[in-house]
């Protein structure tokens, strides 16, 4: 009988990103995983995170399309301003997380 040892997982990531003030002094942003799809290859929501550390709390979601592509969503003002259709632009919250999780990018 083979015993599988689960991979260690993390639930909180802290990143230094440009801050919310005009000087953009680096500030800590805390990402907490709130949902993780047990089958991330299936279309739909792959993962969600709560983001704390800016002016307001935000939420990030990673979605997998029917074609297998991934689309990032953030509730921050920058992401909302650029709109859901401009997937070439990512806010600093998504960019920081993508740089940390290159497999999900």
Residue frames relative to the residue before (quaternion, step in Angstrom):
aa qw qx qy qz dx dy dz
X 1.0000 0.0000 0.0000 0.0000 0.00 0.00 0.00
X 0.2856 -0.7620 0.5621 0.1480 3.56 -0.89 0.97
X 0.1974 -0.7673 0.6001 0.1101 3.55 -0.89 0.94
X 0.2283 -0.7749 0.5773 0.1192 3.54 -0.77 1.04
X 0.2339 -0.7468 0.6063 0.1411 3.53 -0.94 0.90
X 0.3981 -0.7263 0.4936 0.2651 3.61 -0.61 1.04
X 0.5185 -0.6189 0.4883 0.3311 3.53 -1.15 0.70
X 0.4963 -0.6304 0.4820 0.3521 3.59 -1.00 0.67
X 0.1592 -0.7852 0.5921 0.0865 3.55 -0.98 0.81
X 0.2986 -0.7304 0.5814 0.1980 3.51 -1.22 0.39
X 0.2519 -0.7815 0.5546 0.1348 3.53 -1.12 0.59
X 0.7775 0.2253 -0.1288 0.5728 3.61 1.23 -0.31
X 0.0503 -0.7622 0.6454 0.0046 3.55 -0.97 0.97
X 0.1159 -0.7647 0.6286 0.0824 3.57 -1.05 0.78
X 0.0403 -0.8005 0.5975 -0.0250 3.56 -0.80 1.09
X 0.3448 -0.6854 0.5926 0.2453 3.56 -1.19 0.56
X 0.0381 0.7918 -0.6033 0.0878 3.54 -0.62 1.21
X 0.6443 -0.4790 0.3837 0.4562 3.60 -1.19 0.25
X 0.4725 -0.7274 0.4348 0.2422 3.55 -0.81 1.05
X 0.6555 -0.5559 0.3633 0.3595 3.55 -1.32 0.21
X 0.6081 0.5659 -0.3727 0.4137 3.63 1.19 -0.25
X 0.7123 -0.4714 0.3095 0.4179 3.59 -1.28 0.23
X 0.6665 0.4983 -0.3068 0.4619 3.59 1.08 -0.65
X 0.2715 -0.8112 0.4755 0.2055 3.58 1.31 -0.28
X 0.1384 0.7990 -0.5603 0.1692 3.55 1.03 0.88
X 0.5420 -0.6409 0.4192 0.3460 3.63 -0.81 0.92
X 0.0343 -0.7918 0.6084 -0.0414 3.53 -0.92 1.03
X 0.4941 -0.6485 0.4756 0.3302 3.59 -1.11 0.55
X 0.0916 -0.7514 0.6523 0.0396 3.54 -1.04 0.90
X 0.2164 -0.7943 0.5620 0.0799 3.55 -0.82 1.06
X 0.1479 -0.7789 0.6081 0.0401 3.56 -0.82 1.10
X 0.0440 -0.7925 0.6083 -0.0002 3.56 -0.76 1.06
X 0.3983 -0.7117 0.5262 0.2408 3.56 -0.76 1.05
X 0.1260 -0.8095 0.5711 0.0510 3.57 -0.81 1.02
X 0.7893 0.0436 -0.0362 0.6114 3.59 1.22 -0.38
X 0.0016 -0.7756 0.6307 -0.0247 3.54 -1.07 0.81
X 0.3662 -0.7462 0.5171 0.2043 3.57 -0.57 1.18
X 0.4474 -0.7027 0.4753 0.2832 3.62 -0.78 0.92
X 0.7559 0.2158 -0.1593 0.5972 3.62 1.22 -0.39
X 0.1399 -0.8584 0.4879 0.0738 3.62 0.29 1.23
X 0.5943 0.5729 -0.3800 0.4173 3.63 1.18 -0.17
X 0.5732 0.5909 -0.3728 0.4282 3.60 1.26 -0.29
X 0.5579 -0.5908 0.4496 0.3708 3.63 -1.10 0.59
X 0.5982 0.5444 -0.4380 0.3922 3.54 -1.14 0.72
X 0.7636 -0.3459 0.2682 0.4747 3.53 -1.27 -0.38
X 0.2615 -0.7697 0.5670 0.1330 3.58 -0.79 1.06
X 0.7786 -0.1538 0.1488 0.5899 3.59 0.82 -1.04
X 0.1070 -0.7526 0.6391 0.1169 3.53 -1.32 0.38
X 0.1353 -0.7738 0.6166 0.0528 3.54 -1.22 0.66
X 0.2915 -0.6677 0.6455 0.2293 3.53 -1.28 0.51
X 0.1612 -0.7862 0.5928 0.0668 3.58 -0.95 0.91
X 0.0338 -0.7867 0.6161 -0.0204 3.55 -0.79 1.10
X 0.5643 0.6166 -0.4392 0.3293 3.57 -1.13 0.60
X 0.6688 0.4686 -0.3045 0.4903 3.59 1.18 -0.32
X 0.7770 -0.2832 0.2388 0.5090 3.54 -1.17 -0.58
X 0.7869 0.0740 -0.0020 0.6127 3.55 1.09 -0.79
X 0.5316 -0.5720 0.4778 0.4023 3.60 -1.20 0.21
X 0.1584 -0.7813 0.5996 0.0704 3.57 -1.10 0.77
X 0.2361 -0.7325 0.6091 0.1915 3.52 -1.34 0.12
X 0.1526 -0.7608 0.6267 0.0711 3.54 -1.07 0.88
X 0.0600 -0.7759 0.6272 0.0318 3.55 -1.10 0.78
X 0.1981 -0.7336 0.6378 0.1259 3.54 -1.16 0.72
X 0.1032 -0.8091 0.5785 -0.0022 3.54 -0.66 1.19
X 0.2161 -0.7346 0.6238 0.1566 3.58 -1.11 0.70
X 0.3499 -0.7497 0.5288 0.1896 3.57 -0.80 1.07
X 0.6827 -0.4649 0.3621 0.4320 3.57 -1.31 0.16
X 0.6640 0.4984 -0.2940 0.4736 3.59 1.17 -0.61
X 0.5746 -0.6208 0.3647 0.3892 3.60 1.28 -0.08
X 0.5117 0.6293 -0.4264 0.4004 3.60 1.27 0.04
X 0.3361 -0.7228 0.5572 0.2326 3.57 -1.22 0.39
X 0.1181 -0.7700 0.6260 0.0354 3.53 -1.12 0.82
X 0.2579 -0.7705 0.5700 0.1224 3.57 -0.88 1.03
X 0.0819 -0.7730 0.6283 0.0324 3.56 -1.10 0.77
X 0.0000 -0.7751 0.6319 -0.0018 3.59 -1.07 0.78
X 0.4044 -0.7307 0.5022 0.2243 3.56 -1.09 0.70
X 0.4350 0.6973 -0.4750 0.3146 3.63 1.21 0.14
X 0.6688 -0.5257 0.3536 0.3891 3.57 -1.25 0.47
X 0.6218 0.5508 -0.3471 0.4353 3.61 0.99 -0.76
X 0.6841 0.4710 -0.2847 0.4786 3.59 0.87 -0.92
X 0.6490 0.5073 -0.3202 0.4679 3.59 0.98 -0.81
X 0.6395 0.5402 -0.3204 0.4434 3.60 0.99 -0.87
X 0.7211 0.4299 -0.2514 0.4816 3.60 0.90 -0.89
X 0.4706 -0.7342 0.3950 0.2889 3.56 1.27 -0.12
X 0.6202 -0.5736 0.4129 0.3403 3.48 -1.30 0.49
X 0.6860 0.5221 -0.2941 0.4128 3.61 1.09 -0.58
X 0.6534 0.4869 -0.3190 0.4840 3.61 1.21 -0.29
X 0.0204 -0.8489 0.5279 -0.0146 3.59 0.36 1.23
X 0.5159 0.6218 -0.4325 0.4001 3.60 1.26 -0.05
X 0.7036 0.4100 -0.2551 0.5214 3.60 1.15 -0.58
X 0.0337 -0.7722 0.6341 0.0202 3.55 -1.03 0.84
X 0.4730 -0.6556 0.5061 0.3005 3.57 -1.00 0.81
X 0.6854 -0.4930 0.3348 0.4184 3.59 -1.28 0.28
X 0.6048 0.5653 -0.3622 0.4284 3.61 1.09 -0.61
X 0.6891 0.4510 -0.2667 0.5006 3.58 0.94 -0.91
X 0.6423 0.5314 -0.3337 0.4401 3.61 0.91 -0.85
X 0.6567 0.5098 -0.3117 0.4601 3.59 0.94 -0.85
X 0.6739 0.4834 -0.2909 0.4771 3.57 0.96 -0.86
X 0.6329 0.5277 -0.3293 0.4610 3.62 0.99 -0.78
X 0.6509 0.5119 -0.3167 0.4626 3.59 0.99 -0.80
X 0.6711 0.4910 -0.2852 0.4766 3.58 1.14 -0.66
X 0.7789 0.2471 -0.1129 0.5652 3.58 1.08 -0.77
X 0.0801 -0.8595 0.5005 0.0656 3.63 0.51 1.07
X 0.6029 0.5670 -0.3713 0.4209 3.63 1.07 -0.54
X 0.6807 0.4812 -0.2916 0.4691 3.59 1.10 -0.65
X 0.5598 0.6096 -0.3938 0.3999 3.59 1.21 -0.38
